[in-house]
Amino acid sequence: MNRVLTNALVWSEGRYRPRSVFIRGGIVTAISREVPSPNDLTIDCNFHHVFPGFTDVHVHLREPGFSYKETIASGTLAAARGGYTALCAMPNVQPMPDTPEHLDEQIALIKKSAHVRVIPYGTITMGEKGEQLSDMARLVGHVTALSDDGRGVQDEDVMRRAMLEAKRLDCIIAAHCEDETLLNEGSSRESEWRQLERDLALVKKTKCRYHACHLSTKESVELIRRAKEEGLNVTCETAPHYLLLDDTALQDDGRFRMNPPLRSPEDRQALLKGLKDDTVDMIATDHAPHSKEEKAGGFLKSLNGVVGLECAFPVLYHHLVLTGRLPLERLVRLMHHRPNERFRIDTTLAVGKPANLCVWDLERPVTIDPDAFLSLGRSTPFAGWKVHGTCTLTIADGRVVWQEGIS
């Protein structure tokens, strides 16, 4: 089917300009001022913004193994509603993708159920136990990167060997940094940056491609800044909740419990500064759904993890762009260009490419309502926030996967 998005505001020559986006056979054939033919199916965008589909490199889709929390179908539909057309699925599922045979079950579910592109991670170690390396050589080529997300690799020699193998295979090590010995001593923040410090010293020796997940402390930001100054091949991400909230907002509610936890106002400001000076490369949601019962124990007794796919862009747009902290195009880079560049994902909005895009009404006020989420997860610290921005259409790999009013 031929589709034309008319009256669309598309980035062109340094600004958003009115254009029509022509899609034929799922491929973008033109972005221009041309008039559609009578045979084209036209979608009037009403001068709303058209962005390339967002990419989230840190998402928990929970399948296989934990479908009561989320399914690939529900999670990817939520992603489509949030403007995402590519997700990187974290490996703490069951079975864990530590061998190609274990990965096959997840890939089969993705092929069957996914509404948007899903690229799984493989684990760094077998079963994420931090002892024996996963079947890295056979996983690479089928996964986006290698990660033991949810657990830091505690043994320095195991991480060194993993980095050397990842360097040989030209694959990213994406690390959840958490030194469990420091957790036992009650220092959550130091547990993050101390293990990051160790990892960066190993990167300097091994020369591997390294990505630090969900940074939350000012010390971590400074370590990444210094590593980049030294020319190390490192990137990092943070999440919307670390940019927009800090520990002064905590309530006795499971929707405020995540790992890493919310930090101090000084940490939040350091992360915002890191966005501005390119120390922080991208924003990922760390979408981590749990059942209602698992998040009903208040702050102390609920499981770690919040959801974010459906509200990430509106809360960031409202609180970073409308307040003048970031230009709109910079936010799009943080949510599309940079994750794609680092993880070698191609969902570019360009002529000759499969259509991967989202349409946003940026002027529409909206209240974040978890009860209306398409995700099975409902726990978000942004519940009740009044923001701006509604995604009215998402096209992923040439297919309409979300359209307002049709689900």
N, C-alpha and C positions, 0 to 999 in steps of 0.2 A: 504494500500500500504506500502511495506517495502522500507525504504530509508536508505542510508548510506552516511554520510558526510565523504569523504575521504580527506587526506592531510589537516586536520584541526589542528590548534594550540589551544590546550585545557589546562587549568590550571591543573597541576598534579605534586605532590611532590615538591611544591614550585616554579614551573616555568611553562611557557607555552611550551608544548611538542607536537610533531606530533602524532595525534591519529585519529582513525575513530570513528564516532558516529553512532551507529546502532539504527534505529527507526523502530519499528514494531507495527502496529496497533496504531500508535500515541504515543507509550511508548518507552522511551529510554531503550534498552535491553543490551547495552554494550558500553563502551568507552574504546577502546583497540587498539592494533596494528593488530588485526585480518584482514584477507583479505575477502572482500565481496564475496558473492556467485554470480553466473551468473544471478540469478533471482532477485537480489536486484537492485533497481534504485539508481545509485550512483550520487552524486553531488560532483564534485571536488572543494574543497575550496581553492586550489592553495596556501596553507600554510597561509591562512588568519586566524585571531583570531576568536574563537568561545567563546562567553560570554553567561551566563544565561540571559534570556530576562530581560530587565530593568523594574523597577516598579516606576511609578510616582504617588505619593500620593496627588498631588495637580493639578488637571486638570479641566478646565471648558469646558464641551462638549455642553453646551447651549441648549440641548434638554431635556425635552419638553419646548416649549415656545419661543425659540429664534433661530429657525433653519436658519434664514437668516445670522446669525453670524457663525454658525458651526452646523453640525449634528453629531450624534453618529457615523454614517458611515464614514463621512469625517475625523472626529477627530481621530477615532481609526485606519483608514488607514494611516493617518499621523504618528500616534504613531508607527505602525508596521514598517514604513519606517525609523523611528528613533531608531529602536531596542527595543521598549517597547512591553512587552507582558501582562502587567497588569497596569490598571489605576484606581485611586480612583477619582470619579466624584463629584465635589463640588455641594452643594445643592441650589445655587442661580439660579434655573430654575423656570418654572411656569407650573403646580403648584409646590410649594416648598414641598419637602418630609418631612413634619412635622407630618404626620400620615401615616400609612400603605396604606390607600386608595389613598393618593396623590402619594406615592412612587410607587404604582403599575403601573402608566402610564409610568414612567421612566423605570422601569424594563421591561415592555413589549417592549419598543423601543430598549433597550439593547439586549434583546433576539432576536429581529428581525434583528438588523443592525450591531451589534458590530463585528469588525474583531479581537479584542483581548479581554481579560478578563476585564470587567468593574465592579467595586464594588462601588455603590453610597454611599455618606454620607447622614445622616439624619440631620435635623437642631437641634440646641439646643433649640430654642424658636419657637413658632408658628409664621410663616411668617417672621422669622428673625427680629421680632419687639422688641425683648429684654424684653418682659413683661411676657408672660405665657409660661411655659415649653412645649416643644413638647411632643408628645405621645411616650416618650423615651422607655418605657417598651415594647411596641409593635414593635418599630422600630429595637431595638437591636436584632441581629440575622439575619437581612436582610441588614444591612449597615456596612460599615467599621469602622465608628466612627461618632461622632456628632460634627457639626460645624455650626456656623453662618457666614461662610466666606463671606467677603465683608463688614461685620460690626462687631465691637467689642460689646460684651455684656456689656452695660453701667452700669446696676444696679448691685452692688456688691452682694446684697442678692439673686438676681436671679441666678447669677453665682455660688454662694455658694450652693444653692439648686440643681442646675444642676450638680455640682460636686458630691454632696452626692448621687444623684440618679445614676450618672454614676459609682460611686464606687460600689454601690449595684448591678449594672448590669454588672460590669466588662467591661466597655466600655470606650474608649478614648474620652476625650474632646479635640478637635483640634481647637485652638483659633486663630482668627484674632485679634491681639491686637492693639486697636486704641481707645484712650480716646477722644471722640468728643468734650469735653469741652476744651481740650488743643488745638485741631485743630482750634477752634474758636478764641483762643488766638494767633494763628499763629505758634505754636510749633509742627510741624509734627513729628520730631524725638522723642521728649519727650512724645508725645501721644502714641507711640509704647511702649517704655520701662517702662513708668509709669503704663500702664495697665498690662504689663507683670509682673511687680513687685507686683501689687495687686493680680494677679492670682496665682503667686507662693506662696504668703502668704496664700491664700485659699487652695492651694494644700497641704501645710504643715499641715493644720487643717483637711482637708477631706480625705487625702491619696488617691486621685483619680489618675488615669492614665491621664497624660496631655501631649499635644503636641503643641508646638508653631509654627505657620505657618510663612513662608517667613520672617525670621529675617533679619534686614537690618542695625542695629546700633551696635556700639561697646558696649554701655551700656547693650543692650539686651544679647549680647554674654556673658558678665561678669555675668549678673544675672543668666543665665542658668548654667554657670560654677560653681557658688556658690551653686546653688540648687542641682546640682549633687554631689558636695562635701558633702552636708548635707544628701545625700541619698534619695532625693525626686525622685518619679517615673515620670521623665520628659524627653522629647526629643524635638528636634527642627529640622527645615529645613531651608535652604536658597535656593536661585535660582541662575542660572548661571549669570544673569545680575548683581547681587549684588557682585559676586565674580570677575567679569572681567571688570566691568565698575564702574565709580563713577561720581559725578556731574561735573567733569571737562570735561566730554565727551558730555554734554547736547547740543542739537541743537533744533531749533524751528521746531520740527517735531513730529507728534503724535507717532512715533515709540519709542520715548524716554519717553513717559508718562505712568507710571504704579503706583500702590499703593501697598506697600510703594514706594516712589520715590527713585531714585538713591541718595546715600548719599555721604559723603566725602571720600577722599582717606584713611583717618584714619579708617573709618568704614569698608571699603573694606579690609584693611590689618587685622583688627580684625577678620573678618569673615574667611579669609584665615588661620589665626593662629588657629581659632576654629576648622577648618577642621583637622588640623595637630594634635591637642591635644585631639581630640574626643569630644570636647564640642558641635560642630555642627555635628549632627548625619547623615544627609542625604541631598541630593540635589534633589529638585523638581522643575519643570519648571514654575509653576503657569501659564500654557498655558491658555491665556484668549483672544480668538479671538473676533474681532469686524468687522463690515462691513467697506468697503473702505471709505464710507462717514463719518462714526463715528470717523475715525482716520485722517480725512483730515483737521482738524481745527487748525493745528499747535500744539505746545506744550500746550498752555493754553486752547484751546477749544476742544481738542480731549478727548474721553473717556479713562479712565485708562485701561491698559491691553495690554500685548504683547504676541506673540506666541513663542513656543520654542521646541515643540516635535521633529521636524525634524532636528534641528541644535544643540541641547543641548550637545550631546556626542562629536561631532566633535570640537566644540569651547572649551569645557572643556579639551578634550584630547590634543588639540594643545597648549593651553595656560597654562595648569597645568602639564600635564604629560611630554610633549616634552621639557618643560622648566625646568624640574626637581623638580617642587614644590610638586608633588604627584606621588607615584608609580602607575602604571597602575592598579594593583590589588586593590589598595586603592580606586581609582575612581570607579571601578566596585562594590566594597562594598558599597560605598555611593549611588550608583544608583540601586542596587539590594538587597544585603544581608540585609542591615540595615533597609530599608523601609519594607522589607518582615518580618523581625523579629519583628519589632515594631507593625505592623498592622496585623500580623498573616496571611500573604499571602504566599502560597506555590507554587512558580514557580521555585523550585530548579532544577538545571541541574544535574541530578543524575540517576543512573540505577534504574529502577522500577518506575520512575516518568513520567508523561506526558511530552512530549518534549516542552520546553519553552526556546528558544535560539535565538541568533542573530549572524550573521557572518559579520565581519568588515575587510575591506581592509584598514589598518591603514597607508599605505604608499601613498595612492592616494591623491593628492592635490585636493581641491574643494573650490569653491567660493560660499558663502551662497547667494542663489538667491531666494528671496521670491516669485517671479513670477512662480517658478517651484514647489512651495509647493503643497502638496495634501490637506492640511488644507485650509478651506475657509478663514482663517485669513492670512494676509500677513504682518502684522506690527511687525517687529523685529528690535531691535537696532543693531543686528549683520549683517544686510544686507551689502553685499559687502566684508565681511571679508574673507580672504584667509586662509584656515585651512587645516587639514588633517583628512581623515576618511570618508569612504562611507560604508553604510550598504548594503550588497549584498543579504542577505536572512534573513528572520525572520520566525520562526515557533512558533506558539502559541497554546498551548494545543493540540499538535500533528498535527496541520494544517499549511500548508504553507500560510502565510498571506501577505508576501511581498517577491518578488524576483526581483532583478534588471532587468529592461527591460520588466517586466510583471506586470501590475497593473489592 
